[in-house]
């Protein structure tokens, strides 16, 4: 879906039920930056197809907004094609972690016959963990896509390695899971201190005052929808900081 003159969002990519994950890309005159790779090899193929069709002659780059596999599982496809992958310097996922995730998917299959047949492996055909090969440590990193400047900004909280992508000329943000829509924020993989950092990251988004925001999950947000989602996320974070536990914790 085209959301501005150079920015696109991709919705409905597979991940663990009930979640679907977003991706997107920004097209410059010579380079296209893809934001997140989807959960598996097949999702990455779809993202690649959309991104290349927008401007076939462009050089492609990929940035991961966080270390969770629903955002980086497709890195392996882009790596096969020699596409540079940017991400936080702290992203370092292992094969053991990935195969543990596949086991969790298998357990969600209700049919015992399908579990025995290991049908979850169809979801992960050709998929294996690949970490970013261009490590980001600076608070803000600027990239020129060819007459299109973008900023990569560190926004820890959901995880210590979260970041977002800002397109100043079009006032568009790809927030990753710093903001999500339609779901309760996933606070379980962080800590009270992390939630405090998350509040600071939301303040950064408020200061930038985007007109369009692509969340890590859920629909594209515009105008006042962004303000409302930030306020709702802060409510959950404040409650978690005060109680010491995530709202979805058992």
N, C-alpha and C positions, 0 to 999 in steps of 0.2 A: 504494500500500500504506500503510495506516495503521500508524504505528509507536509512537504514544503518543496521549494524549487530543487533542492539537492539531496533531501533526506527521505529515507524510506523505512518503513517498519514491516517486519514479518511476524505474523501471529500464529498461534495454534500449533507450535512445534511440540512434538512428543516429549513427555517426561513423566515422572511418577504420579499416578492418579491421587488427587484430583487436579494436579498442577499441569498447566501448559506454559511454555516458556516463550519469551520473545527474542527476536534478533532484529537486526536492521543494518543499514549501510548508508554512508555519505559519499556522494559522487563529486569529485573534483574534475578539473580539466585533464589531469594526467594520472591520478591515483584514486582508488576507491577504498575507503576504510570500512570493513565489516565489523559490527559490534556483536560479539558472542557467536559461538559456533554450534549451538544446539547440543542436545544430549548424546547424539550418536552419529555415526558415519552417514547414515541415510538423511538425517536432518541437515547435516553439513552440505550434502550434495544439493539439496533444495536451496539452501541459502546461497551457495556458489552460483547456481543457475540464475537466480534473480539478480544477484550483484553483477554478474558478467553481462547479462542482457541489457542492463541499464546503460552501459558504455563499454563495449567489448574491448576496446583498445587499451583501457586503463590497467595499470599495475595494481594488484590487490594487496591489501594488508588486513590483518585481523587483530582485534584487541579483545581480551577477556576482561569482563567487569568483576570477576570474582573466581574463587577456586572450585566452586561446587560443580559437579559433573553435568548438571543440566545446562550449564553455560559453556563448559569446556570439553565435553565428551566428543564433539565433532572436530576438535583440533587435529586429530589424526588424519582426517581427509585433507585439510588445508596443508598440513605438513608434507603429505605425499606430493603435493603440487609445488612445493618449495615456497609457499607463501609465508612471509614473515609474520610471527605471532607475538604481539605485545601483551604484557600483563605485569601485575605487581611482582616484585622481586621475591616475595614470600610464597608464591604459588609453586608447590612441589608435590603433586599427587603421585601416588604409587600404584603399581599394578595390584597389590594386595587390597588397597582401598577400592579400586575399581571392581575387582571380582567380588568383593564383599557386597557392593551395591547390586551387582547382577543377581546374587543370591537373594537379596531382599526382594527384587522384582519377582523372582521365581515363587517366593512365598505368598505373593499377592494373587497368584493364579488360583481360582476357586476349584477348578477341575483337577483332581489328583492325576488323571491320565495325562493331562497337558503339562502338569508339573514334572511328572516322570519323563515325559518326552523332552523336557528342557526347552519348551517353546519360547522362554524368555530370551534365548540366544538369538532368535530371529531379530529382536530389537537391537541387538548389539553386534550384528554381522560386521566384520572388519573393524570393529571399534576397539581401541586400546588407548590408554592414557598418554597424552603428549602435553608437556608443559611449555609455557611460553619460552621462546628463545631470544626475546628482546625484553630485558628486565627493566621495570619502571620503579624508581625509588623517589624521584623528585615529586614534591607536592603538586606541581603543575608541569605538564609536558606539552609543548606545542608541535603540531605537525602541519605541514603544508601539502595539501592534496592537489595543488595546481589551482591558483586563484581561489582557494578555499582553505582558510585557516581553521583548524579545530584544536581544542584543548582537552587533554586528558587530566582529570583532577582526582586525586586520592580522596575517597570518602569512606573511611573505615566505619564499622559498626555492625552491620549484618555479619560480616567477617572482618578480620583485620586487613584483608587484602582487597576490599572493595574499591572500585573506582567508577567514575562516570565520564561520559564524553559530552562536551559542550561545543555547539556550532554557533559562535557568536553572531555571524552575519544573518542567521535565520532564527536565532533565539530558540534553538532546539536543544534539549538535553536527552541523552540516553542514560538513564539513572542506574541501570542494573537493579539489584534488589534493595538498594537504599530506599526506593519507593516501589511498591507493588499495588495493584488495584484488584479488588474482588476477593482478596484473601486477607486473613489476619497476618500481620508481619511475622516472618519466621525469625523469632528471637532465640530459639533453642540452641543454635550453634554459636551463640555469643555469651557474654557475661555482663554483669552490672556495669563494669567499667566500659565494656564494649558498647553497651546501650547509651552511656553518656557520650561516647564518641559519635555514636549514630545521631544523637541530637545535634551535635556540632555540624555533622555532614548535612543534615536537613537545613540548618541555618545557612550553609553555603548555597544550597539550591534556592532558598528564599532570597538571598542577596542577589543572585543572578537573575531572578525573576523571569524564568522562561515563559514563552507563550505556548510552547508545545513540549510535552514530556512523554517519552517512551519508557514505561516502567519495565522492570524485569519480568513481570507477569501481569496480565490484565490488559485492558484497553488503553489506547493512546489518550492521554489527558491534555486538555486545553484550558487556558485561562483560569477561571475560578475553580475548575475541577482540580487543578494542581494544588491550589491553596487548601482546599478541603481535605485532600489526601495527605498533605503534610501535617495538617492539624490532627487528623485521625491517627496517623502514625505516631505523632508525639504523645497523644493520649495513651496509647499502648505502651510506649517506652517509659513514660512517667510512672504508670502503674507498675511496670516491671521493676523499675529502679526502687520504688517504694516497698514493694513486696519481696523483692529478691528472686522472683521467678517469672518465667515466660508465661503469657496468657494461655498458651496451648500445652503447657507442661502437665503431665499426668500426676 
